[in-house]
Amino acid sequence: GLFSVTVVTTLYVACIALVGTTEPESDYIDKLFKLKKLLDLELIDNEEFSIRKQAIIDNYLGISSPSTSSSSASSQKKPRSRWRSQPYTYYFNIHDHHSELPVGVTPHNWTMPMVFTPQTQWLIDIFDNNMPKSYQDVLPYNNGVLYWKTKNYMTAGAFDFNGTKLPLDDIVAIQERALTHVGLNLYDAGIWSVALSLAGFSDLSSMYYRNVMYTSGTGANPQVGGLKSIRAWEPNPDPEHPPDPFYYGKAKIKNTDLTKVTMPNNFTYIRFKDGCTCPTSGCCPQEGLQQIPGNYFYRMIGPGYMLRDPLAGLYGYAWRATPAGPDPDPAQYWNYAGVIHWNDWKPITGENVWGAILGPLQQLFTKNCSHIAKFGTFKDSPPEVQLAVSILPAAQALMSPLGSMYHCPLGSKMYPPDPDEETNVSNENNFSSWAAFKALYIVLDMFYTGGDVTLDNAKTITGKIIAGLDHWFATYLLPAPINGQNVISQGGHVTFDGQYNYQQGDQAFAVDCQTWGLLVMGQKKFDTAYASKGVKAYDVWQSAKLLAGYYINGVLAGVGYTTSGNGNSTRPDIWSGEWTWGAIFMCRKLAMEYRAMGDTAKADSLDADAQSMISYIQKEVTVCTDDPVWCPGGGLVLPDGSYLYANKRFFIPWGWYANPIGATSSTAWAVCNDLVYNPFMLGGGTNNTATHPFWGGQCKNNPPDTGVLNKVLQYYGY
């Protein structure tokens, strides 16, 4: 490769300089070639090679004595890392099926080219059991190192939302490891499917939708395993130990009483027939239901109910039900043995709008380059539309009196606990909801011909949700400064009689409410609402950087998750891969909009911030000498092509943990960046069909119909 040529050339020049000298000079030449051999055998790394090569040359030139030079080289050389991997190399290879056809032969069916990059390959590799997973907790060094056995995890240990140290076999500790090991967050699945569809792999992401989301389960056979329901609904409740119900919104609609919806793609929901007394032995007859209550999905799903913790294995004492152990949950009456099992049953708005609406509809719109057949009935509508419609009863019930969406139904058991969880609102959820329902409305308005009761009702509900959110955005985003800065609030609570109590304390400031919020709203909408109060979109970003920007030698490299809640504006030393990508996309969008209105100074500043963050995040990770995890000096890309979720272990105040491991979300955003596609906007936020990497590249042989992308942009106010 280029590096090898450079090394050989350097050695050649160095050797020429030494030719013709006396006996010691020939020793120098021999040393240089021996040094190169050690490098080729990977017995020394590039850094040590360069230091020792320079020491030999300095020795010959008489810059210092041999003993001094050797000592100097030793003092300069960092301890050699024992962590080995193939060095990260970015590539962008396009495999176009049509280029393989003989000249003059027209293909019967158009197929999108496949874009192979380290990131798309990683997103393919993360797929198993008909689904991706959210993280890869095996680090790509020395043929694989489990993160949970690293010095980084062992020294940080397990801790709860208060930072209280926990035993490694505590339920919270085991749950984090086990769910991270195999679990899938529905938002991660949504952005994963967008990225793969853009890169020409919608066949793979469609497998996930058909076999998981359209079936509402990951397996209905108790002998094989799986989660028989991934919606907030138990199809075969145990009459002696019934599951805790969920209650949606102000009307407190019980999960079993929500309006029934038709299963997507003409699928049926598999359950045991009533009267089953042996659900785990396989003796009960099953049936398929075409209609089920229109519940949310759970925020996280997995391939099976029984779990294996990468440290504890299959059993944990803390999981034993009372009186055999410490777990008092009455639902665990059966678990005297302490079997580790799936226990994350949280139907959350943000994950649902991404996983059931925005991700699928972006795939629908991109997989055939915007060509969607017109439809006039629910039966004839694309399954992606049917999937989106299937959660509308739950979403409609969670509309607050002030226009926001409620975060979850009562019974979700939020973590950290919220005694008023049924009135909790999250602005991240609200921004994601607006983007999702806007996409659904556009698809229905452009491709649905009208006359179907179900779809007419869906369009009406969607329009009401969008209107409510527009009102919320224009009125309630800046209730009070946080740490002295005017930034968008994380959310808070909206009582059922319409009182807004904004979030305070450690949960008040969330970076993604700034980045995703401005990426969804844009400069014009935000400034129209808040410039009269002295705050513009540009100002919010400046404040966000102050509170949670991540800097390297004074240069912006990205963002973290939040800031200190103690009022001193101390920035946590946290660098998030996924949230940095959100900041990059936001800066680009605001720059374009400020430039269009003639404010080049703000536009240039925002473009510079985006480029600065890209230049750092795309660098390969530098690992610690004594631990195969992130250390200062590099970026956030692992050698296998994945982007870290974060540079350090950190509890994110809204209920989950960041770890320095490869993340599906971070990596999928990187693919969206390669193809310059904003996943919050149907069409990606452009009407450029000539030179755009996706519309002009991936779709060059199947371009959108004239005016389609312009029409889509008009829905967003462009």
C-alpha positions in Angstrom: 0.0 0.0 0.0 1.0 3.7 0.1 2.4 3.4 3.6 4.7 0.5 2.5 5.9 2.5 -0.5 6.6 5.5 1.8 8.5 3.4 4.3 10.7 1.8 1.6 11.3 5.2 0.0 12.3 6.7 3.3 14.7 3.8 4.0 16.2 4.1 0.5 16.9 7.8 1.0 18.3 7.2 4.4 20.5 4.4 3.1 21.8 6.6 0.2 22.8 9.2 2.8 24.9 6.6 4.6 26.6 4.9 1.5 30.3 5.4 1.3 30.9 5.7 5.0 33.2 3.6 7.2 32.3 0.5 9.0 29.9 2.1 11.5 27.7 3.5 8.7 27.1 0.0 7.3 25.9 -1.0 10.7 23.4 1.9 10.5 22.1 0.6 7.2 21.7 -2.8 8.6 19.8 -1.4 11.6 17.4 0.4 9.4 16.4 -2.7 7.4 16.1 -4.8 10.6 13.9 -2.1 12.0 11.6 -2.3 8.9 11.5 -6.1 9.3 10.3 -5.7 12.9 7.5 -3.3 11.7 6.4 -5.8 9.0 6.2 -8.5 11.6 4.1 -6.2 13.8 6.6 -6.5 16.6 6.7 -2.8 16.8 4.1 -0.2 15.9 4.4 2.8 13.5 5.1 5.2 16.3 8.0 3.2 17.7 9.3 2.6 14.2 9.4 6.4 13.5 11.1 7.2 16.8 13.7 4.5 16.5 14.4 5.3 12.8 15.0 9.0 13.7 17.3 7.9 16.5 19.5 5.9 14.1 19.7 8.8 11.7 20.4 11.3 14.5 23.1 9.0 15.7 24.8 8.9 12.3 24.7 12.7 11.9 26.3 13.1 15.3 23.4 15.0 16.8 23.9 13.1 20.0 26.0 10.2 21.2 24.7 6.7 20.8 24.0 6.3 24.4 22.2 9.6 24.7 20.2 8.9 21.5 19.1 5.6 22.8 18.1 7.1 26.1 16.2 9.9 24.3 14.3 7.5 22.1 13.4 5.4 25.1 12.1 8.4 26.9 10.1 9.6 23.9 8.6 6.3 23.1 5.2 5.6 24.7 4.8 2.1 26.2 3.9 -0.2 23.4 0.2 -1.2 23.4 -0.6 -4.9 23.5 -3.9 -4.3 21.7 -3.8 -5.3 18.0 -6.2 -4.9 15.1 -6.3 -4.2 11.4 -5.9 -0.4 11.0 -9.0 1.4 10.1 -9.2 2.3 6.4 -12.2 4.1 4.9 -13.5 2.9 1.5 -16.5 3.7 -0.6 -17.1 0.9 -3.1 -20.3 0.8 -5.2 -21.5 -2.5 -6.6 -24.0 -1.7 -9.4 -25.7 -4.8 -10.8 -26.5 -3.0 -14.0 -22.9 -2.4 -14.8 -22.5 -6.2 -15.1 -25.0 -6.5 -18.0 -23.8 -6.6 -21.6 -23.9 -3.4 -23.5 -27.4 -2.7 -24.9 -29.1 -5.1 -22.5 -31.9 -3.5 -20.4 -32.6 -5.0 -17.0 -36.1 -6.3 -16.4 -36.1 -4.8 -12.9 -34.2 -1.9 -11.5 -32.0 -2.7 -8.5 -30.3 0.0 -6.4 -26.5 -0.1 -6.3 -25.0 -1.3 -3.1 -22.6 1.0 -1.3 -20.0 -0.9 0.7 -18.2 1.1 3.3 -16.7 0.0 6.7 -19.9 1.4 8.2 -22.4 -0.4 5.9 -20.5 -3.6 6.3 -20.7 -3.3 10.1 -24.4 -2.6 10.0 -24.8 -5.7 8.0 -22.7 -7.7 10.4 -24.8 -6.6 13.4 -27.8 -8.3 11.9 -28.8 -11.7 13.4 -32.0 -13.4 14.4 -34.0 -11.3 11.9 -33.0 -8.1 13.6 -30.0 -5.9 14.3 -28.9 -5.1 17.8 -28.1 -1.7 19.3 -24.5 -2.3 20.3 -21.5 -4.5 19.8 -20.0 -5.1 23.2 -17.0 -7.1 21.9 -14.2 -4.6 21.0 -12.3 -5.4 17.8 -8.9 -5.9 19.3 -6.9 -9.1 19.7 -9.6 -11.0 17.9 -12.3 -9.7 20.2 -12.3 -8.3 23.8 -15.5 -8.3 25.8 -16.1 -4.7 27.1 -17.5 -6.0 30.4 -14.1 -7.5 31.3 -12.0 -4.4 30.5 -10.3 -2.2 33.0 -12.6 0.6 31.9 -15.7 -1.3 33.0 -14.2 -2.9 36.1 -12.9 0.4 37.5 -16.1 2.3 36.8 -18.3 -0.6 37.8 -22.0 -0.8 38.0 -24.0 2.1 39.4 -27.6 3.3 39.5 -29.1 6.6 38.3 -27.9 8.4 41.5 -24.3 7.2 40.9 -24.6 4.7 43.8 -22.1 1.9 43.4 -23.9 -1.5 42.8 -22.6 -5.1 43.1 -21.8 -6.6 39.7 -24.6 -9.1 40.2 -27.3 -6.6 41.1 -30.4 -6.7 38.9 -29.6 -3.3 37.4 -26.0 -4.3 36.6 -27.0 -7.6 35.0 -29.9 -6.0 33.1 -27.6 -3.4 31.5 -25.1 -6.0 30.4 -27.6 -8.5 29.1 -29.8 -6.1 27.2 -26.7 -4.3 25.8 -25.4 -7.7 24.6 -28.4 -8.7 22.5 -31.1 -6.0 22.8 -32.4 -3.6 20.1 -33.8 -0.2 20.8 -36.5 0.6 18.2 -35.0 4.0 17.4 -31.7 2.3 16.6 -33.6 -0.1 14.3 -35.3 2.9 12.6 -32.1 4.8 11.8 -30.4 1.5 10.9 -33.0 0.8 8.3 -32.7 4.3 6.8 -29.0 3.9 6.4 -29.2 0.5 4.8 -32.0 1.5 2.5 -29.9 4.5 1.3 -27.0 2.2 0.7 -29.0 -0.3 -1.4 -29.6 -2.9 1.3 -33.3 -2.6 1.8 -33.7 -6.3 1.2 -31.9 -6.9 4.5 -33.8 -4.2 6.5 -37.1 -5.5 5.1 -36.4 -8.9 6.6 -36.5 -7.2 10.0 -39.7 -5.4 9.3 -41.5 -8.5 7.9 -40.4 -10.9 10.6 -40.4 -8.7 13.7 -42.4 -5.5 13.4 -45.2 -6.8 11.1 -45.6 -9.9 13.4 -45.4 -7.9 16.6 -43.2 -10.5 18.1 -39.8 -12.2 17.9 -41.1 -15.7 18.3 -44.4 -17.3 19.3 -43.2 -20.9 19.8 -42.3 -21.5 23.5 -40.0 -24.4 22.6 -37.9 -22.3 20.3 -38.1 -19.1 22.2 -38.7 -15.4 21.5 -40.8 -12.6 22.8 -44.4 -13.5 21.8 -45.5 -9.9 22.1 -43.3 -6.8 21.6 -46.3 -4.6 22.0 -47.6 -3.3 25.4 -50.2 -6.1 25.4 -50.3 -9.6 26.7 -52.3 -11.9 24.4 -52.5 -14.8 26.9 -52.7 -13.3 30.4 -52.3 -15.7 33.3 -55.6 -15.4 35.2 -53.9 -16.2 38.5 -51.0 -13.7 38.0 -52.3 -11.1 35.5 -49.8 -8.7 34.1 -49.8 -5.1 35.2 -51.9 -3.0 32.7 -50.9 0.2 30.9 -53.2 3.2 30.9 -52.9 5.8 28.1 -53.3 9.5 28.6 -55.9 11.7 30.2 -58.7 9.2 29.4 -56.6 6.4 31.0 -57.5 4.0 28.2 -56.5 0.5 29.3 -54.1 -1.3 26.9 -56.6 -4.0 26.3 -59.3 -1.5 25.4 -57.5 0.5 22.7 -59.2 0.6 19.3 -58.2 -2.5 17.4 -56.0 -2.3 14.3 -55.4 -4.6 11.4 -52.0 -6.3 11.4 -49.6 -5.0 8.7 -48.9 -6.8 5.5 -51.9 -9.1 5.8 -50.1 -10.9 8.7 -51.7 -12.5 11.7 -50.8 -12.2 15.3 -50.1 -15.7 16.8 -51.4 -16.5 20.2 -52.7 -19.5 22.2 -56.4 -20.2 22.0 -58.3 -19.4 25.2 -58.3 -22.1 27.8 -54.6 -22.9 27.4 -53.3 -24.5 30.6 -49.8 -25.6 29.5 -48.3 -22.6 27.6 -44.7 -23.7 27.9 -45.1 -27.4 27.0 -46.4 -26.9 23.4 -49.7 -28.7 24.0 -51.9 -25.7 23.4 -53.5 -25.0 20.0 -52.6 -21.6 18.5 -54.6 -19.2 16.4 -53.9 -16.1 14.2 -55.6 -12.8 14.9 -55.8 -10.3 12.1 -56.8 -7.5 14.5 -55.2 -6.6 17.9 -55.4 -3.5 20.2 -53.4 -0.6 18.7 -50.8 -0.4 21.4 -47.3 1.0 21.3 -44.4 -1.3 20.9 -41.9 -1.7 23.8 -38.9 0.6 23.4 -36.5 -2.3 23.5 -36.9 -5.8 22.1 -34.8 -8.9 21.9 -34.5 -12.3 20.2 -35.7 -14.2 23.3 -37.2 -14.1 26.7 -34.4 -15.9 28.5 -31.1 -13.9 28.6 -27.5 -14.6 29.2 -25.5 -12.0 31.0 -21.9 -11.9 29.6 -20.5 -12.1 33.1 -23.1 -13.9 35.3 -24.4 -16.4 32.7 -27.9 -17.7 32.9 -28.7 -17.2 36.6 -28.4 -14.5 39.2 -29.2 -14.6 42.9 -30.7 -11.1 42.8 -33.3 -12.4 40.2 -34.7 -15.0 42.6 -38.3 -14.3 43.6 -39.3 -14.0 47.2 -39.1 -16.0 49.5 -36.2 -17.8 47.7 -34.5 -14.5 46.9 -34.7 -10.7 47.1 -37.0 -9.9 44.1 -40.4 -8.8 45.5 -42.0 -8.3 42.1 -45.2 -10.4 42.1 -44.9 -11.1 38.4 -41.7 -13.1 39.2 -43.6 -15.6 41.3 -42.2 -18.4 39.0 -38.6 -17.5 39.3 -37.3 -19.1 42.5 -34.2 -20.3 40.6 -33.1 -16.8 39.6 -33.2 -17.2 35.8 -32.1 -14.0 34.0 -34.8 -12.9 31.6 -36.1 -10.0 29.5 -37.5 -7.4 31.8 -37.6 -4.1 29.9 -41.3 -3.5 29.2 -41.5 0.3 28.5 -43.7 1.6 25.7 -42.1 5.0 24.9 -43.3 7.5 22.4 -39.8 8.4 20.9 -38.9 4.9 20.1 -42.3 4.1 18.7 -42.4 7.0 16.2 -38.9 6.2 15.0 -39.4 2.4 14.9 -42.9 2.2 13.6 -43.3 5.3 11.5 -40.2 7.4 10.5 -37.8 4.6 9.9 -40.2 2.4 7.9 -41.5 5.4 5.8 -38.0 6.6 5.0 -37.3 3.1 3.7 -40.5 3.1 1.7 -39.6 6.4 0.1 -36.0 5.7 -0.6 -35.8 2.0 -1.5 -37.4 2.7 -5.0 -36.2 6.3 -5.3 -39.6 7.9 -4.3 -41.6 5.7 -6.6 -44.6 4.7 -4.5 -47.7 3.2 -6.2 -51.0 5.1 -5.6 -53.4 3.4 -3.2 -57.0 3.9 -2.3 -57.6 1.4 0.5 -55.9 0.2 3.6 -55.6 -3.2 2.1 -53.7 -1.9 -0.9 -51.5 0.5 1.0 -47.8 -0.3 1.5 -47.1 -2.4 4.7 -44.9 0.5 6.0 -48.0 2.7 6.0 -50.1 0.0 7.7 -47.4 -0.4 10.4 -47.5 3.4 11.1 -51.3 3.4 11.3 -51.2 0.5 13.7 -49.9 2.6 16.6 -52.2 5.6 16.0 -54.7 4.6 18.7 -52.0 4.7 21.3 -50.5 8.0 19.9 -53.8 9.7 19.8 -54.5 8.8 23.4 -51.2 10.3 24.4 -51.8 13.8 23.1 -51.6 16.3 25.9 -53.9 19.3 26.3 -51.1 21.7 25.3 -50.2 19.9 22.1 -47.2 17.9 23.2 -47.1 14.1 23.2 -46.9 12.3 26.5 -43.8 10.3 27.0 -45.4 7.0 27.9 -48.6 5.4 29.4 -49.0 4.8 33.1 -47.5 1.5 34.0 -44.3 2.0 32.0 -42.1 2.1 35.2 -39.7 4.8 34.0 -36.1 4.7 35.0 -35.2 6.8 36.9 -38.6 6.4 38.6 -41.2 9.2 37.9 -44.2 9.2 40.3 -46.1 11.2 37.6 -44.9 9.3 34.6 -48.3 9.4 32.9 -47.9 13.2 32.5 -44.2 13.2 31.6 -43.3 15.0 28.3 -40.0 14.8 26.5 -39.1 17.3 23.8 -36.9 14.8 22.1 -40.0 12.6 21.8 -41.9 15.6 20.5 -39.4 16.5 17.8 -39.2 12.9 16.7 -43.0 12.7 16.7 -43.3 15.8 14.5 -40.8 14.3 12.0 -42.6 11.0 12.0 -46.1 12.2 11.6 -45.1 14.8 9.1 -43.6 11.9 7.0 -46.8 9.9 7.4 -49.0 12.9 6.4 -46.9 13.6 3.3 -47.1 9.9 2.1 -50.9 9.9 2.7 -51.4 13.2 1.0 -49.3 12.4 -2.0 -50.0 8.8 -2.7 -53.4 8.0 -1.1 -56.3 8.7 -3.4 -59.0 8.8 -0.6 -62.2 7.0 0.3 -61.0 4.5 2.9 -62.4 5.0 6.4 -59.2 3.7 8.2 -56.8 5.9 6.1 -59.1 8.9 6.2 -59.2 8.7 10.0 -55.4 8.2 10.1 -54.8 11.3 8.0 -57.1 13.3 10.3 -55.4 12.1 13.5 -51.9 12.7 12.0 -52.9 16.3 11.1 -54.1 17.0 14.6 -50.9 15.7 16.1 -48.8 17.9 13.8 -50.9 20.9 14.6 -50.7 20.3 18.3 -46.9 19.9 18.2 -46.5 23.1 16.1 -48.4 25.0 18.9 -46.2 23.4 21.5 -43.0 24.3 19.7 -44.0 27.9 19.2 -45.0 28.3 22.9 -43.2 26.1 25.4 -39.6 25.3 24.4 -37.9 28.0 26.5 -39.7 28.1 29.8 -36.6 29.2 31.8 -32.8 29.6 31.4 -30.7 26.5 32.4 -27.4 27.2 34.1 -27.9 30.8 32.9 -28.3 29.9 29.3 -31.3 30.2 27.0 -31.6 26.6 25.7 -34.5 24.3 24.8 -35.9 22.5 27.9 -35.7 18.7 28.0 -39.5 18.7 28.9 -41.2 18.2 32.2 -44.8 17.4 32.9 -48.2 18.5 31.5 -51.0 17.9 33.9 -54.2 16.5 32.5 -55.9 19.9 33.1 -53.2 21.6 31.0 -50.6 23.0 33.4 -46.9 22.9 32.2 -44.3 22.2 34.9 -41.0 22.3 33.2 -38.1 20.0 34.0 -35.5 21.1 36.5 -32.4 19.7 38.1 -30.0 17.2 36.4 -32.7 16.2 33.8 -33.3 19.8 32.6 -30.8 20.1 29.8 -30.5 17.5 27.0 -28.2 18.2 24.1 -30.4 16.3 21.6 -33.3 18.7 22.4 -31.0 21.5 21.0 -29.6 19.6 18.0 -32.6 17.4 17.0 -34.9 20.3 17.9 -33.3 22.8 15.6 -32.8 20.1 12.9 -36.5 19.5 12.9 -37.7 23.0 13.4 -35.1 24.9 11.3 -34.1 28.5 11.6 -37.2 30.1 10.2 -39.7 28.4 12.4 -37.6 28.8 15.6 -36.7 32.4 15.0 -40.2 33.3 14.2 -41.3 32.0 17.5 -38.5 33.1 19.8 -36.5 35.9 18.2 -38.9 38.4 19.7 -37.8 37.0 23.1 -34.2 37.7 22.3 -33.3 34.1 21.4 -32.5 32.8 17.9 -31.6 29.3 16.7 -28.0 30.3 16.4 -27.9 31.5 20.0 -29.3 28.2 21.2 -26.4 26.4 19.5 -23.8 28.7 21.0 -25.2 28.1 24.5 -25.4 24.3 23.9 -21.7 24.3 23.0 -20.9 26.2 26.2 -22.8 23.7 28.3 -21.9 20.4 26.7 -19.5 20.9 23.8 -16.5 18.6 23.7 -13.3 20.3 22.8 -9.8 19.1 21.8 -7.1 21.7 22.3 -9.7 24.4 22.3 -11.3 23.1 19.0 -14.9 21.9 18.8 -14.9 18.1 18.3 -18.4 17.2 19.2 -21.0 17.3 22.0 -21.9 15.2 25.0 -25.3 14.5 26.5 -25.9 17.1 29.3 -24.2 19.4 31.7 -23.6 19.6 35.4 -26.8 20.2 37.4 -25.0 22.1 40.1 -25.3 25.5 38.3 -21.5 26.0 37.6 -21.7 25.3 33.9 -19.0 22.7 34.1 -18.9 20.6 30.9 -18.7 16.8 31.6 -15.8 15.3 29.7 -18.1 13.3 27.5 -18.1 12.9 23.7 -21.1 11.2 22.1 -20.8 9.7 18.7 -24.5 9.6 17.9 -25.3 13.0 19.4 -22.3 14.6 17.6 -23.8 13.5 14.3 -27.0 15.1 15.2 -25.1 18.4 15.9 -23.3 18.1 12.6 -26.6 17.7 10.6 -28.2 20.6 12.6 -25.3 22.9 11.9 -25.5 22.2 8.2 -29.2 22.8 8.0 -29.0 26.1 10.0 -26.1 27.2 7.9 -28.0 26.6 4.7 -31.0 28.5 6.0 -29.0 31.5 7.4 -27.1 31.7 4.2 -30.3 31.8 2.2 -31.5 34.8 4.2 -28.2 36.6 3.7 -26.6 36.1 7.1 -23.3 34.7 5.9 -21.5 35.3 9.2 -23.7 32.9 11.1 -23.7 30.5 8.1 -19.9 30.4 8.0 -19.7 29.9 11.7 -22.1 27.0 11.6 -20.4 25.4 8.6 -17.1 25.7 10.4 -18.5 23.9 13.5 -19.9 21.1 11.3 -16.6 20.6 9.6 -14.6 20.8 12.8 -16.7 18.1 14.4 -16.5 15.9 11.3 -12.7 16.2 11.2 -12.4 14.8 14.7 -15.2 12.2 14.9 -14.0 10.5 11.7 -10.5 9.8 13.2 -9.7 6.3 14.3 -9.9 5.6 18.1 -6.7 5.7 20.0 -6.8 2.9 22.6 -5.2 3.0 26.0 -1.9 1.3 26.4 -3.3 -0.9 29.2 -6.9 -1.3 28.1 -8.5 -1.7 24.6 -10.9 1.3 25.0 -10.9 4.9 24.0 -8.1 7.2 25.2 -7.4 10.8 24.2 -5.6 11.4 21.0 -7.9 10.0 18.3 -11.5 10.1 17.2 -14.5 7.8 17.6 -14.2 5.2 14.8 -13.2 1.7 15.8 -11.0 -0.4 13.4 -14.1 -2.4 12.4 -15.8 0.8 11.1 -18.3 1.3 13.9 -18.6 4.6 15.7 -18.5 4.6 19.4 -21.6 5.5 21.3 -19.5 7.6 23.7 -15.9 8.0 24.7 -16.5 7.0 28.3 -18.9 5.2 30.5 -21.6 7.5 31.7 -25.2 7.3 33.0 -27.5 9.5 30.8 -30.0 11.1 33.1 -33.1 10.0 31.1 -32.7 6.3 31.7 -29.8 4.5 29.9 -26.1 4.1 30.0 -23.4 5.2 27.5 -20.4 3.0 27.0 -17.3 3.2 24.8 -18.5 0.5 22.4 -19.6 0.4 18.8 -23.2 1.6 18.3 -25.7 1.0 15.6 -27.1 4.5 15.9 -23.8 6.3 15.6 -22.7 4.2 12.7 -26.0 4.5 10.9 -25.8 8.3 11.1 -22.4 8.1 9.6 -23.9 6.4 6.5 -26.6 9.1 6.3 -23.7 11.6 6.3 -21.9 9.8 3.5 -25.1 10.1 1.4 -26.0 13.6 2.7 -29.5 12.5 3.8 -31.3 14.1 6.7 -33.3 11.2 8.2 -35.7 13.6 9.9 -37.0 14.8 6.5 -38.7 12.6 3.9 -36.4 13.0 0.9 -33.5 14.0 3.0 -34.0 17.7 2.7 -33.0 18.3 -0.9 -34.4 18.5 -4.4 -31.0 17.9 -6.1 -31.4 15.0 -8.5 -28.2 15.8 -10.4 -25.2 15.7 -8.1 -26.7 14.5 -4.8 -25.0 11.3 -3.6 -28.3 9.5 -3.1 -30.7 11.0 -5.6 -28.1 11.7 -8.3 -26.0 8.6 -7.5 -28.0 5.7 -6.1 -31.0 6.7 -8.1 -29.3 7.9 -11.3 -30.9 5.1 -13.3 -34.3 5.4 -11.5 -34.7 9.1 -10.9 -37.8 10.5 -9.1 -40.6 11.8 -11.2 -40.3 15.4 -12.1 -41.3 17.7 -9.2 -41.7 15.0 -6.5 -38.8 16.2 -4.4 -39.9 19.8 -4.8 -43.4 19.0 -3.7 -42.0 17.2 -0.6 -39.9 20.2 0.3 -43.0 22.4 0.1 -44.6 20.4 2.9 -41.6 21.5 5.1 -42.0 25.1 4.2 -39.3 25.4 1.5 
